[in-house]
């Protein structure tokens, strides 16, 4: 179990260090957001502070004090470790930096982690269904293999359960406010019911939503302190923006100087002129928008001092964010990167998109994606979800999947009929062979069409990064698959005997198909689908490539396996020409029937069908995953394991509103 915890800590740290670099958490000093204890949303001081426990019953406990800064994560981590049970709730307004603080704290806890401490893992809490998973430990155990495919290995199952149930995982639950109001209250109740003596926790939420959940349950999170973000002071925002613009021109310097005077009694007239700018810079989201839009040398920062409402200025910044991000990040030189790959890597490569994107097309694509995540809204008006799972994007394109299912059903019927009728007609009565083939083909085609309809609900699989090693596991998988397939093919053998095929031919054929072909191929595919412990964490593009490789391997393996066995068998008993004919038919049938439709993971197939349809409608690009990766590199999206999210919920709401206005 200790080894699994160390492997998980390594994977989580590698994942979030890469994401922190893309979010520029390491390139510049963090935005110095101030955090203060919110007593009304925190538990009793005696359950939080160790010093409070040492007081006597007759002493009046002093109010618990806790102040922190995003610019001093070392002190925050130390203070967090000094609390009784290490439970923290991070609250604040929209765009106040709650998730950023959670990521900073997670990385610091991992970097200074001792072997006896739990592994902090960030999980989007919006996917927690308390009806299906009443306890936190059960939900965490279900989510970890989805975020880290290496944990899907069968030998990790027991250890993973022990880690989750034994308090060896510290969930960093992000985004309680994304749930509907009733679900938020259920989550708080489930948390308090699940947390044991040694369970640690970090939770993020917007302040009003968490306060509503506390009021609904009449309880806070047990033994948890609540830190609330305070608005950024204009002078602090000006200092941070000045550090981003190394050599500010006179226009920028004028804006920054005026921003520093906000709140000074002697400069009320100046403060009134840039009141909107001061309101924008009160949150890290506003500072990020200003930094992205106006650090371009071609931008004119003096227009920020125009008298206008803060909402108008925020809308103007949101409208300009896509062109500004594209202009600030020129695409990478692929030829240069190819020749530099084996030498020192280019430090700017993670921040450069693969190709230059058209701003108008980019805004249209992002607006449609935001609409998919937002529509239909929850009952309280919040977006439906913030999690952009690429394998679930096919659900809005159910029409294309249904059309595909009809064509696959027809094609499968024809091939399945030929698979049974052609070989049987060569060695038995043609009329019975054709009749049996039609029945078998139609039945198989109906099953194939029904299978395709479930593609949009399929989750991605994960192919081993290396197919070497673990020979005993491969042998066990082959034997198990052979035994399972033999009993299924026994029914087919009885049908063939009733059609007049010689029993000895049926027995030889079944043994060849069940043991040599299906057992070996299905066992190999099943073994290859189980990730090895050496697999590294991956983002959405890697998850898509892994699922595509798994599907292609399954198609090629079944097609080649059945085809070669059919060619060899028929050539031995009949002739080479008949063997090649039947081999091609068997290869096509196996590739479609087993490779295309078999198995538990076909997310890439649904994704490909969805992209083909929606790209024709010009609402999504044909290269959707490279496009999403470029948006991640531009800073417009963020990655949470296999999921993408808009960098800020307000950014998603803006693009969703843009889509509705265009429609």
N, C-alpha and C positions, 0 to 999 in steps of 0.2 A: 504493500500500500504506500510505503514511503517513496518507492521508486515512481509510482504513478503520480504522486503529488509533485515530485520534482520535475517530471516530464510535463505535467500540466502547467506548472509555474514557468517553465522555460518557454512553452508555446504561448502563453498569455503575454509574457514580457516581450517576446519577439513581435507579436502582433501589434501591441499597443505602442511600442517604441517606434515602429514604422509609421503607424497612424499619427503619433505625436509629431514626427518630422513633417508629415504632410500638412498638419494643422499649424505648423510653425511654432510649436511650443518650445522647441529647442533653439531656433534661430535667433529669436529676440527674447528679451525679458518678458515674462507674462504680464498681461494687463493686471495692474494691482487692485483687483476687486477686494473690498473689505467685507468681512463676514462677522456677524454678531449673533449671539445666542438669542433665540426666540423662545422665551420662557413658557409662553402659553401653548406652544407646540412640542415642548420637551417634557420628559418624565420628571419625577421628583429628583431633586439634587442628590439625595442619598443613594439613588440607584445609578447615578452617573459618575459622580466625583468620588474618588477613593478617600479624599480627605474628609468629606462630609460624613462618612461612615464612622470615623473615629470620634465624632462628637457624642456627648452624653445625651440622654433623653431629656434632660432639663434645659439644655442649651438651645438657644434659638439659632438655627442654621443660617448662615449668611447666604444671600442670593448667589446662585452659581453664575460665574462670569467666564466668558469664553469669547475672545476676539481672535480673528485669524485674517490672513491676507493670502491671496493667490500668488503673491510674489515671494512668499516664505513657506514653501511646502514642507521643508524640513521641520519647522516648528509645529505645523499642523499635524504631521505624522506623529511627532513625539507626543503631542497633547492627546491625540486620538488613542495612542497606545496606553496612555496613563488613565484612561477612563475605565470604569468598572468592567464593562462587558464589551467595549469597543463596538458601539452601535451609534450610527450618525445618520441624521436626516438633513439633506442639503436642499433648501427651499429658496425661492426667489421669483422675481417676475420673469416674463418672457425675455430671452436673450441676455440674462444676467450672468451666464457662465457656469451654470450648475453642472452640466455634463463635463465641461472642461476641468472644473475642480475635481470631479470624481475621477477623471482619467489621470490627472496629475497625482492625486493621492494614491490611486491604484499603482501607478508606476513606482512611486517612492516606497510604498509598502513592499512591492516585489523586490526592488533593488536592495532593501535592507532587511529582507525576510530571513528569519532563522528557521531551521528545520522543524521546530515544534509549532510554528505558526501556521494558520490556515492559508490557503491560496486564494487571493482575491480574484474574482472573475466577473467582468461586466456583462450583464445580460439585460436586454430590453424587456421591461416588465409587462409591456402591453400584450405579450403572448401568453400570459399566465391566465388560464381558465381555472378558477378555484373549484368549479363543479367537477372537472375532470381530475384535477390535482389538488386535493384539499390541503395538503401540507407543502410548505416551501421546499423541503428536502426532496420530495417526489418530483416536483416540477424542475428543480435544478438538475436532478439526475436525468430527466428527459431532455433538457435543453443542452447539456454539455456535449453529447455526441453530435448534435446538429451543428454546433459552433466549431467543434474541434473533431474532425472526422477520425483522427487517429484513435480516439477513445471508443470507436465502434467495434474494435477488436474484441472477440469473445473473451479473451483472457483478461480483459480489463473490466468486464461487466461487474464481477463481484467487488473488485477494488473500488470501482466508481460508486457503487451503492454504499460501501463502507465510508468512503470519503464524504459523500453527501449527507448520510445519516449521522455520521460521527462528528459533525462540526468542523471538518477539515477543509471545507470550502467556505469562503466568505463572499456571499453574493453582493455584487455592486449593482443594485436594481435601478435602472435608469428609466425615468419617464412615467411615474405614477399618474401624472395629469393626462396622459394619453388615453387612459381608460374612461369609460362612461362613469357617471357619478355613482351609480349603484355598485359597479364593479370595483371602484376605488375603495368603498367602504368594506366590501367583501375581502379585498386584499389585505387591508389593515387588520381585519379580524383574523384572517388566516395567518398573517405574520405573527400576531401575538399568541395564537394557538400553537404555532410551530416552533417558536424560538425556545431553545433549552438554555441551560445554565451557561454552556460554553459557546453558543452560536453567536457569531459576529455578523455585522450587517452595515451596509451603506445604502441609502435610498435617496433618490432625487425626485423633486416634484415642484411644480409651481406653487406658490404660497396659497392662493385662494383655494385651489383644488385640494391640497392637503388639509387645509383648515376645515373644508367641508366634510372630508372623510373623517376627521377627528370629531367633528360635531355629530356626524351620523352615528358613529360607533361609541361616542362618549368615552373615548380612550385614545391615548397616544401610543406610539410604538414603544413597547416595554424597554426601559433602561436606555433609551435613545435620546441624545441631545439634538436639537434642531438649530442649525446654523442658517441664517438668512442673509442674502446678499444685500448690501447697502448700495445706494446709487453712487456712481463714480463722481468725484468732485471735478469740476471743469478744469482746474489747474492740473490735476493728475492726468486727465485725458489729454490735455495739451502737451504735457511732458512726454507721455507715451507716443503721441503722434509725431512729436519732434524727433524722437529716437528712430522712428520708421523712415523719416525723410532726412537723410544724412546732410544734405546741403539745401535747406529750404530756400526758395526764391522769396523776393520781397512780399509777394502776395500771400504765400503760406505763412510767413513770419508775422504778417499783419493779423491774419486770422487767429493764429496761436496766441499772440499777445492779447488780442481782445478777449479770447476765451479765458485767459488767466484772470481777467479783470471781473468776470461774472461774480456777483455776490459782494463786491466791494462797495461800500456806501457812497464813496465819492465818484463812482463811475456808473451810476444807475442808467444814464442815457445809453452808454455803450452796451451794457448788459441787456437792455431791452431790444437792441438791434439784433443780437445774436441769441435771443432766448430759445429759438427753435434748435439752434446748433447745440446749446447747452443741454437741452432735453434729449437730443439724439445721443450725445456722448455720455449720458448717464448710465448706459448699458454697454457691455462688451460687444453686443451685436451692432450697435450704432457706430462704435469705434472701428469695428472691422469693415463696415460698409464705407465709412469715410476713408479708411486706409486704402481699400481696394480701388475705390472710384477716383480719388483725388491725388493719389501719389503718382499717377501718370504725369509726366512732364507736360503733356499737351492739355491737361485739365486746368481749368481756371478756378482756384479755390476761393477767390474773392466773392464769387456768387453765393457762398455759404453765409455771408453776412446779410443777405437780402432779408427783409422783413417778410416772413411767411409762417404759417402754422407748422408745428412740428410734424403733423401727419402728412402735410404736403411735401416737406423735405424728405421724410422717410420714404414716401412713395417715389419721389424722384430718384433717390439713391437706389431703391430696389429695381426701378426700371433701367438704371444704368449699370447694374452690377454685372450682367452677362457680357456686354461689349467691353467693359473695363477689364474683366478677368481674362478674356480672350486676348486683348491687346497687351496685357502685362505678362503673358506667358506664351512666347513664341514656341512653335512645335519643335520637337527634338530633331536633330539631323540624324536620320537613321543610318546613313553610311558611316558617319563619324562615330556613332555609338557602336556600330558593328566592329570597327577596327579597334575601338578602345575597350571592348568588352573584356578581353583577356588581360588588359593592363589595368591601370587605376581607373575606377569608374568615375563618370562625370557627376559631381555632387548636385548639379542642377537637374539631372535626369528625372527624378521622381516628380518634379514640379512642372515638367514640360509635357504637354499633350502629344499624342502620337501624330496628329495631323491638325491643320488649322480648320477650325469650325466656323461656319457662317453664323453670325450672331442672331439673325432673324430665324433661321432654322433651329438653332439651339434653343431659343426662347419658346418656339412652338413645341418642340419635343419635351422640354421640361414642363411646360404647361400641361401637356396631356398626361405625363407621368404624375404630376401633382394632382390632377383631377382624378386619376385612378385611385390614388391613396386617400383622397378626401371624400369622394362621393361613394356611397351615401354617407352623410355625416351621422355621428352618434346622436342619441336623443337629446343630449345637452348641447349640441352644436359643435362639439369638438371633431377634429378630423377622424376618419374611420381608423386610420393607422398611419404611422410614420415609417414603418419598415417596408422597404422596397425589395422584396424577395423576387429575384428574376424568374424563378420557377412558378411563381403565382401570377405573373403578368399575363399568362395565357388565359386566365379565367375570363377576362372581358371579351376574349375572342373565341367564345364557345362555338360560334357559327362556323369558323374555319375548322375547328376540331371535329365538329359533327360532319361537315362535308368530307373531311379527310377520312373519317371512320367509314363512310359509305363506300368510298373508292377502295380503301384497304380491304373491306369486307368482300367486295366483288372480286378483286384481284386474288385474295386468299382463297375464295371459293373455286376459282378456275384452277389455280395451282394445286390446291388440295385434291380436287377431283382428278387431275392428271397424275398426282403422286400415287394414288391408290389404283386408279383405273388402268393406266398404261402398263405398269409391271404385272398386274394381275391378268390382264388380257393376253399377255405373252405366254402365260403358263396355265391359263384356265379358260373358261367360257367367257367370250367377249361381252355377251348381254348382261350376265351377272356382274361382271367387272364394272361395266359402265353404270349399272344401277347402284351398286355399292359405292362407287366413286362419287356419284352425284349426291347421295345421302351424306357421305362423309364430307364432301366439299361444301355443301350448303351449311351443314352444322358448324363446320370450322369457320366459314366465312361470317356467320352470325356471331360466333364467339369473338372473332377478330374485331369486328365492328364495335362490339360492346367494350372490348378491351381498349380500343383507341379513345373512346369517350372518357375514360378515366385518366387519360394522360395529363389533363390540366390540373388534376389533384395530386399528381405524383411528385415526390420530393427527390432531390438529386442524390445520386450515388457517388461513391468515391473509389476510384481504382488505385491499386497499390502503385506507389512510385517506382518500385522495383519488383520484378517477378522472380527474383532469385531468393533462395533460402526457404526455410520452413517446409521441407519435403514431407515430413510426417503429416503436417496439416493438409497438404495437397492430396496425399493418398487417402486420408480419412474423408475428405470432401468428395473424391471420386467414387469411393465405395458407397458412401451414403446416397449420392445421386443415382448410382447404378441400381441400387436396391429399390429406391423410390420409383424410378422409371420402369423397372421390369414389371411391376404389378399393374401399372397403367397400360403398358403395351400388351399385357396378357389379354386384355379385352379385345384389342385390335386383332390379336392372333386368332381368337375364337371366331371373329367375323370373317377372317380370311379363310379359315378352314371350312366354314359354312358355305363359302363361295366356291369351294372345290380345290383350293390350294393344298398341296401335299403337306401333311403334318410335319415331315422332316424339314421341309423348306421353311415352314413357319417357325419352327424351333430354332433353326440356324439363323434365320433373319432376326428373330426377336433377341436372341443372345447377342448377335452382332450389333444391333441397334441399341439395346439396353445397356450392355456392358462395355462394348468397345467404343461406340459412338456417343450416345447420349450421356452415359455415365462419365466418360472421360471429359467430354466438352463441358457439360453442365457442372461437373465438379470443379473443373479448372476455372470456369467463369465465377462460380460461387466463391472459390478460394481467392481469386484475384479481386473480387469486390470487397473483401475484408481488408481495411487499411492496416498497414504494418505500423509498429510502434515508432519507427524512425521517420514517419511522415511529418512534414513540417506544417504549421498552420497556413491557411490560405485565405485569400479574399474571394469576392464574387467571381472575378475572371477565372481564378484557379478552380473554383467549384464547377463552373460551367465546362471548362476543359476536361476536368476529371470525369464528369458525367458523360460527356460526348465520347471520350475514349472508352469508357465502360460500355456504352451502347454499340460503338463500332466494333469493339472486341467481341461482344456477344454475337453480333450479326456475322462477322467474318468466321468466328470459331464454329458456330453451328452450321453455317453454309458449307464451309470447307470440310468439316468433319463428316456430315451426312453425304455430301457429294462424293468424296473420295471412297468411302465405304461402299456406296452404291456402285460406283464405277468398278471397283475391284470385285465385288460379289457378282454382279451381272456379267462382267467380262469372263469370269471364271466358269460360270454355268452356261452362258449363251455366247455372246460375241462382243468385240470391242465397240462396234457401232452402237449396239443396243445399250452397252454399259455407259457410253458417253451421253446418250440421249437421256437415260433414266438418271444418270448422275447429275446432269444439269437441272432436271425437274426436281430431284430431291434437294439439291443445293438451294434452289430458289425457295422451295417450300419451307425448308428448315430455317433459312435466313429470315423469312417473313414470319413464319409460325412460331419459331422459338427465339430467334435473335431480335426481331423487331417488336414482337408482342409479348414475349416471355420476360421473366425477371420482374423485380420490384421497383426499378428506377428507370423512368423514361422521361425525366424532366426536360432533357435537351430536345427531344422530339417535339414535345408540346411547345417549347420555346421557339424552335425553328419554324413551326407552323404559324405561330402567332406573329413572329417578325415578318414572315413572308406576306401575310395578309395586311398587317397594319402599316408596313412600309409602302404598300401600294396606295393606301389611303393618305400617305404623307403626314401621319401623326407621330410616327416613330422612324428612326433611321434604319437602314438595312443592316448596318453594323452596330447594333444596339449595345452589345457589351463593350466593344472598344469606345463607343460614345460615352457610356457611363463611367468607364475608367478615365477618360479624358476629363469629364466633369469632376471626378474625384481629384485628379491632379490639379485642376484649376481651383479647387477649394470650394466648389459649389455643392458637392456631395461629401458625405463622410461614410466610412465603412465601419460596420460593427460585425466582425466575423464574416459570414457569407451574405450579409445584408448591406444594402445601401440605404442611407437616409439623406434627406436634404440637410444642409449644414445647420439650419435653424428652422424650427417649426413655422416661424413667421415668414420665412422664405418660401416654404411649401404653400402656405395660405395665399401668399401673393401670386404665385404662379397658377394656383387653382382658380383664383378670381380672374386672372388674365384669360384662362381658357374659357370660363363661362362668358366673359364679356365678348370674346371673339365669336363664340357660338351665337 
